[in-house]
């Protein structure tokens, strides 16, 4: 089987790890690299942001992730699944990328459950509405797809499983995901107090 890399990225809370686990279960010869875990284990931090979140040295993270891929492939795996919202910024190119998307109302509940401060939630919701991660993923993979529903994920997992096994498959056609209307509705209804980043 060929060596194949799939990046799974998206705004925090959109379901990246869940999708990666489902994909790994569908492809026995696969391994997952969680970039946040790599950063923590190797202490690749260079400061903190205005929310108190640690800032990662993305260049060092890219080198560390490449080392993890070499180890995984050397152990006999054929599919590497690289997961995290920082994936577009670590200077790597992938065979395929999946950007996870999420309803803003669902995302809001998830971020509140994570105890994110309001300004950080606002920042993440706006980024998701504007598809910041999807935009930043452009040019970093041979093929890029977005998934917002369980049906989208199922289609992509089937497609990736087929490609990773070395077989040909028709590229999936997924609908365009536009969350700006939902953002406008939330602002209009006062469902969340959106504000400028401090």
C-alpha positions in Angstrom: 0.0 0.0 0.0 1.1 3.6 -0.7 2.1 6.0 2.0 -0.7 8.6 2.2 -1.1 11.7 4.4 -4.4 13.3 5.4 -4.6 16.6 7.3 -7.7 17.0 9.5 -8.1 20.6 10.6 -10.7 23.2 11.6 -11.7 25.6 14.2 -11.4 24.3 17.8 -14.5 22.3 18.7 -15.6 21.3 15.2 -15.0 17.6 15.6 -11.5 17.0 14.2 -10.4 14.3 16.6 -13.7 12.4 16.3 -13.4 12.4 12.6 -9.8 11.2 12.8 -10.7 8.4 15.1 -13.5 7.2 12.7 -11.1 7.4 9.8 -8.4 5.5 11.6 -10.9 2.8 12.5 -11.8 2.4 8.8 -8.2 2.1 7.7 -6.3 -0.5 9.9 -2.9 0.5 8.6 -3.1 4.1 9.9 -1.8 6.2 12.7 -2.9 9.6 14.2 -0.6 12.5 15.0 -2.4 15.1 17.2 -0.3 18.2 16.7 -1.4 19.7 20.0 -0.1 16.6 21.8 3.2 16.8 20.0 3.5 20.4 21.0 2.8 19.6 24.7 5.1 16.5 24.8 8.0 18.4 23.3 7.2 21.7 25.0 7.2 23.7 21.7 5.8 26.9 23.3 7.2 30.4 22.9 4.7 32.5 25.0 1.1 33.1 25.7 -1.6 35.1 23.8 -4.1 37.6 25.2 -6.4 34.7 26.3 -3.6 33.0 28.3 -3.3 30.3 25.7 0.2 29.0 24.9 1.6 30.1 21.6 3.3 27.3 19.6 6.5 27.5 17.7 5.0 26.3 14.4 8.3 25.8 12.6 9.5 23.5 15.4 6.1 21.8 15.4 6.4 21.1 11.7 9.8 19.5 12.2 8.4 17.4 15.1 5.4 16.3 13.1 7.6 15.2 10.2 9.6 13.1 12.6 6.4 11.5 13.9 5.4 10.7 10.3 8.7 9.1 9.6 8.4 6.9 12.6 4.8 5.9 11.8 5.6 5.0 8.2 8.8 3.2 9.2 6.7 1.0 11.5 4.6 -0.1 8.5 1.6 2.2 8.5 0.3 3.4 5.2 -2.0 6.3 6.3 -0.9 9.2 8.4 -3.7 11.3 9.9 -2.4 14.7 11.1 -4.9 16.5 13.3 -5.2 20.0 14.8 -6.3 23.5 14.1 -2.6 24.5 13.7 -2.1 22.0 10.8 -2.3 24.8 8.0 0.6 26.7 9.7 3.3 24.1 10.2 4.8 24.3 6.7 3.7 20.9 5.4 2.0 19.7 2.3 -0.5 16.7 2.4 -2.0 14.3 0.0 -5.5 15.3 1.2 -7.0 17.7 3.7 -10.4 17.6 5.5 -11.6 20.8 7.1 -14.2 20.1 9.7 -17.1 22.7 9.8 -19.8 23.1 12.4 -23.0 25.0 13.0 -22.2 28.1 15.0 -24.9 27.4 17.5 -23.5 23.9 18.2 -19.9 25.3 18.3 -21.0 28.0 20.8 -22.3 25.3 23.2 -19.1 23.3 22.8 -16.8 26.2 23.5 -18.8 27.3 26.5 -18.5 23.7 27.8 -14.7 24.1 27.4 -14.8 27.3 29.6 -13.4 29.5 26.8 -13.6 33.2 27.8 -16.2 35.2 25.8 -13.7 37.1 23.7 -12.0 33.8 22.6 -15.4 32.3 21.8 -16.3 35.3 19.8 -13.0 35.0 17.9 -13.5 31.3 17.2 -17.1 31.8 16.1 -16.2 34.6 13.7 -13.3 32.5 12.3 -15.6 29.5 11.7 -18.2 31.7 10.0 -15.6 33.1 7.7 -13.9 29.7 7.1 -10.5 31.0 8.2 -9.0 27.5 8.5 -10.4 26.4 5.2 -8.9 29.5 3.5 -5.6 28.9 5.2 -5.6 25.3 4.1 -5.7 26.3 0.4 -2.5 25.1 -1.4 -1.4 22.8 1.4 -2.9 19.6 0.0 -3.5 18.0 -3.4 -7.2 17.7 -2.6 -9.2 19.6 0.1 -12.7 18.9 1.3 -15.0 20.4 4.0 -17.3 18.3 6.1 -20.1 19.7 8.3 -22.4 16.7 8.8 -22.2 13.0 9.6 -23.1 12.2 6.0 -20.2 14.4 4.7 -17.8 12.6 7.1 -19.1 9.2 6.0 -18.5 10.0 2.3 -15.0 11.3 2.9 -14.0 8.4 5.1 -15.1 5.9 2.4 -13.3 7.9 -0.2 -10.1 8.2 1.8 -10.2 4.5 2.7 -10.4 3.6 -1.0 -7.6 6.0 -2.0 -5.3 5.0 0.8 -5.6 1.3 -0.3 -4.3 2.3 -3.7 -7.6 1.9 -5.5 -9.2 4.5 -7.8 -12.3 6.3 -6.7 -14.5 9.2 -8.0 -13.9 12.4 -6.1 -16.8 13.3 -3.8 -18.9 16.3 -4.5 -19.9 18.0 -1.3 -22.1 21.0 -1.0 -20.6 24.4 -0.3 -20.7 25.3 3.4 -21.6 28.9 4.2 -22.2 29.9 7.8 -22.5 33.7 7.3 -26.3 33.5 7.4 -26.3 31.7 10.7 -23.8 34.3 12.1 -26.1 37.1 11.0 -29.1 35.4 12.6 -27.2 34.9 15.9 -26.2 38.6 16.0 -29.7 39.8 15.1 -31.3 37.6 17.8 -28.6 38.5 20.4 -27.8 34.9 21.0 -24.2 35.7 21.8 -22.4 39.0 22.6 -20.0 39.3 19.8 -17.2 41.7 20.3 -13.8 42.8 19.2 -10.7 40.8 20.3 -9.1 42.5 23.3 
